[in-house]
Amino acid sequence: MTEAYSAQELHDYLALHPDTRYMELLVADINGMLRGKRAPLHDLPKFFRNGVNFCAATVSLDTLGATFDTVPFGTEDGDPDVRARIVPGTLAPVPWAALPTGQAILELSELDGTSYYLDARQVLKRALQPLLDIGLKPVMAAELEFYLVEHDGETYHPRYPLMPGSDLPQKGPQYASFEDLAEVDDFLASVHNYCEIQNVPAGAALSEFAPG
C-alpha cells in the first residue's frame, strides 16, 4: 500500500464522514475474536502513512484474553511489538457507536517488513498460494447466523417466538416462519442497515431450526 493511496483513502472517507472522532483498528486473533485499539482523529494520517506498533501476542490470546503458558508469546519473550498496517478498502463507519467512529482492518508484519506468521490474514495468504500457483481461485460464502436471547431475571436463555395471534411462547422452533421474523422486524432491519453501512454482504433472512 503506497503512502499516496493511504492518504487518499483516508481523505475520501473523512470527506464522507466529517464528524469522525475515532478510528477502531481491528485484527482477528486465532479464535476469530476482533481485538485492537481506538485511535483519535489527529493520529490517523500518521497511522495510514506509517502504520502503528501492535502487541505481537494479541493474535495468540485465548478466548478469555490471556496468554498461554505453553507458548512464549507475551510472557517469556518480553511481549514485543509487530507493525500493523491498515488494509486498503476496509474503512467503514461504526453505526452503533455512541460517538462518530470508523473501523479499519489491520495486517501485521515483523518490524523488518516480513509477514508475521501468526496473523490470520497472513496464514490465509499462505494457505491460498498453492491453489493460486496452479490457477485455482477459491470461492466461499458465510452464513451470518446468530441467536436472540432474553433475560428472565436470573439468566439468559434463547428467545422463543410467540404463537401467532397470542402472547404464548411457542413450544418449539418453526422453520422459515414469517411470523417469527415479523416479531423482530425492527431488529432485523437494523442489522441489514448496519451490514450495508459496513459493506457486509447480507441477503435473505429466515428463522431456522433452533429457538432464537
C-alpha positions as CSV (number, residue, x, y, z in Angstrom):
1,M,0.0,0.0,0.0
2,T,1.5,3.3,-1.1
3,E,1.5,6.4,1.1
4,A,-0.4,8.3,-1.6
5,Y,-3.1,5.6,-1.7
6,S,-3.4,5.6,2.1
7,A,-3.7,9.3,2.3
8,Q,-6.3,9.5,-0.5
9,E,-8.4,6.7,1.1
10,L,-8.4,8.5,4.4
11,H,-9.2,11.8,2.8
12,D,-12.1,10.4,0.9
13,Y,-13.5,8.7,4.0
14,L,-13.3,11.9,6.1
15,A,-15.0,13.8,3.3
16,L,-18.0,11.5,3.5
17,H,-17.8,11.3,7.3
18,P,-16.5,14.7,8.5
19,D,-17.7,14.2,12.1
20,T,-15.5,11.2,12.7
21,R,-13.7,11.4,16.1
22,Y,-12.2,8.0,16.4
23,M,-11.0,5.0,14.4
24,E,-11.1,1.4,15.6
25,L,-8.1,-0.6,14.3
26,L,-9.0,-4.2,14.2
27,V,-7.2,-7.6,13.9
28,A,-8.7,-11.0,14.3
29,D,-7.0,-13.4,16.8
30,I,-6.6,-17.2,16.4
31,N,-10.1,-17.7,17.7
32,G,-11.7,-15.2,15.3
33,M,-12.2,-12.6,18.0
34,L,-11.7,-9.0,17.0
35,R,-9.1,-7.1,19.1
36,G,-7.3,-3.8,18.6
37,K,-7.1,-0.2,19.6
38,R,-9.0,3.0,19.2
39,A,-7.2,6.0,17.7
40,P,-8.2,9.7,17.9
41,L,-8.7,11.6,14.6
42,H,-5.4,13.5,14.8
43,D,-3.4,10.3,14.8
44,L,-5.0,8.8,11.7
45,P,-2.8,10.4,9.0
46,K,0.3,9.1,10.7
47,F,-1.2,5.6,11.1
48,F,-2.2,5.5,7.4
49,R,1.2,6.7,6.3
50,N,3.5,4.7,8.6
51,G,1.4,2.0,10.3
52,V,1.2,1.5,14.0
53,N,3.0,-0.7,16.5
54,F,0.9,-3.5,17.8
55,C,1.4,-6.1,20.6
56,A,2.5,-9.3,18.8
57,A,0.8,-11.6,21.4
58,T,-2.6,-10.1,20.7
59,V,-3.4,-12.6,18.0
60,S,-2.4,-15.6,20.1
61,L,-4.6,-14.9,23.1
62,D,-7.2,-17.4,24.3
63,T,-10.9,-16.6,24.4
64,L,-10.6,-15.1,27.9
65,G,-7.9,-12.7,26.7
66,A,-5.0,-14.5,28.4
67,T,-1.7,-15.7,27.0
68,F,-0.9,-19.4,27.0
69,D,1.6,-20.9,29.5
70,T,2.8,-23.3,26.9
71,V,3.9,-20.7,24.3
72,P,6.4,-17.9,24.9
73,F,4.4,-15.1,23.3
74,G,3.7,-12.3,25.8
75,T,5.3,-13.8,28.8
76,E,8.8,-15.2,28.2
77,D,9.6,-13.1,25.1
78,G,9.2,-9.7,26.6
79,D,5.9,-9.0,24.8
80,P,7.4,-7.4,21.7
81,D,5.6,-5.3,19.1
82,V,4.9,-6.0,15.4
83,R,4.0,-3.5,12.8
84,A,0.3,-3.1,11.8
85,R,-0.8,-1.5,8.6
86,I,-4.3,-0.7,7.5
87,V,-5.7,-2.9,4.8
88,P,-6.9,-0.9,1.8
89,G,-10.6,-0.8,1.2
90,T,-11.6,-1.8,4.8
91,L,-12.5,1.7,6.1
92,A,-16.2,1.7,7.3
93,P,-18.3,3.6,9.7
94,V,-19.4,2.1,13.0
95,P,-23.2,2.9,13.0
96,W,-23.8,1.6,16.6
97,A,-21.0,3.7,18.2
98,A,-22.1,6.4,20.7
99,L,-19.6,8.9,19.1
100,P,-18.8,9.2,15.3
101,T,-16.3,6.3,14.8
102,G,-14.8,4.4,11.9
103,Q,-13.2,1.0,11.6
104,A,-10.4,-0.4,9.6
105,I,-8.8,-3.9,9.5
106,L,-5.1,-4.3,10.2
107,E,-2.5,-6.6,8.6
108,L,0.5,-7.5,10.8
109,S,4.2,-7.8,9.8
110,E,7.5,-8.0,11.6
111,L,9.4,-4.8,12.1
112,D,11.7,-5.6,9.2
113,G,8.6,-5.8,6.9
114,T,8.4,-9.6,6.6
115,S,5.0,-11.3,7.2
116,Y,4.0,-12.0,10.8
117,Y,3.2,-15.7,10.7
118,L,0.6,-15.6,13.4
119,D,-1.6,-13.0,11.7
120,A,-4.7,-14.8,10.4
121,R,-4.6,-12.8,7.2
122,Q,-1.0,-14.0,6.5
123,V,-2.0,-17.6,7.4
124,L,-4.8,-17.4,4.8
125,K,-2.4,-16.0,2.2
126,R,0.0,-18.8,2.7
127,A,-2.9,-21.4,2.5
128,L,-4.2,-19.8,-0.7
129,Q,-0.8,-19.7,-2.5
130,P,-0.6,-23.3,-3.6
131,L,-4.0,-23.0,-5.2
132,L,-3.2,-19.8,-6.9
133,D,0.0,-21.3,-8.2
134,I,-2.0,-23.9,-10.2
135,G,-4.5,-21.4,-11.4
136,L,-7.4,-22.1,-9.0
137,K,-9.4,-19.4,-7.2
138,P,-11.3,-20.4,-4.1
139,V,-14.8,-19.1,-3.7
140,M,-16.6,-19.1,-0.4
141,A,-19.7,-17.8,1.4
142,A,-20.6,-17.5,5.0
143,E,-24.0,-17.6,6.8
144,L,-24.4,-14.7,9.2
145,E,-26.0,-16.8,11.9
146,F,-26.9,-15.7,15.4
147,Y,-29.3,-16.3,18.3
148,L,-31.6,-13.9,20.0
149,V,-31.7,-14.3,23.8
150,E,-33.7,-12.8,26.6
151,H,-33.1,-12.4,30.4
152,D,-35.7,-13.9,32.8
153,G,-34.3,-12.1,35.9
154,E,-31.8,-14.7,36.7
155,T,-30.2,-15.9,33.5
156,Y,-30.2,-15.6,29.7
157,H,-31.9,-18.2,27.5
158,P,-32.9,-18.4,23.8
159,R,-35.8,-16.2,22.9
160,Y,-38.8,-18.3,21.8
161,P,-41.1,-16.5,19.4
162,L,-44.8,-16.2,20.3
163,M,-47.6,-18.3,18.9
164,P,-49.2,-16.2,16.1
165,G,-52.1,-14.1,17.5
166,S,-51.2,-14.7,21.2
167,D,-48.8,-13.9,23.9
168,L,-47.9,-17.5,24.5
169,P,-44.4,-18.8,23.6
170,Q,-44.1,-21.5,21.0
171,K,-43.3,-24.9,22.3
172,G,-40.5,-25.3,19.6
173,P,-39.0,-23.5,16.6
174,Q,-40.9,-23.1,13.4
175,Y,-38.5,-23.3,10.5
176,A,-38.8,-20.5,7.9
177,S,-41.8,-18.9,9.8
178,F,-42.7,-15.4,8.6
179,E,-44.4,-14.7,11.9
180,D,-41.2,-15.3,13.8
181,L,-39.4,-12.8,11.5
182,A,-42.2,-10.2,11.9
183,E,-41.8,-10.2,15.6
184,V,-38.3,-8.9,15.3
185,D,-38.7,-6.8,12.1
186,D,-37.2,-3.7,13.7
187,F,-34.1,-5.6,14.9
188,L,-33.6,-7.3,11.5
189,A,-34.0,-4.0,9.7
190,S,-31.3,-2.5,11.9
191,V,-29.0,-5.5,11.2
192,H,-29.5,-5.2,7.5
193,N,-28.9,-1.4,7.6
194,Y,-25.7,-1.9,9.6
195,C,-24.4,-4.5,7.1
196,E,-25.0,-2.1,4.2
197,I,-23.1,0.7,6.0
198,Q,-20.2,-1.7,6.8
199,N,-20.1,-3.3,3.3
200,V,-21.0,-6.7,4.7
201,P,-23.0,-8.7,2.1
202,A,-26.3,-9.8,3.7
203,G,-29.1,-11.3,1.7
204,A,-32.2,-13.2,2.7
205,A,-33.3,-13.7,6.3
206,L,-35.1,-16.7,7.8
207,S,-35.7,-18.4,11.1
208,E,-34.0,-21.8,11.4
209,F,-34.4,-24.9,13.5
210,A,-33.2,-23.6,16.8
211,P,-35.0,-21.3,19.3
212,G,-33.9,-17.7,19.0
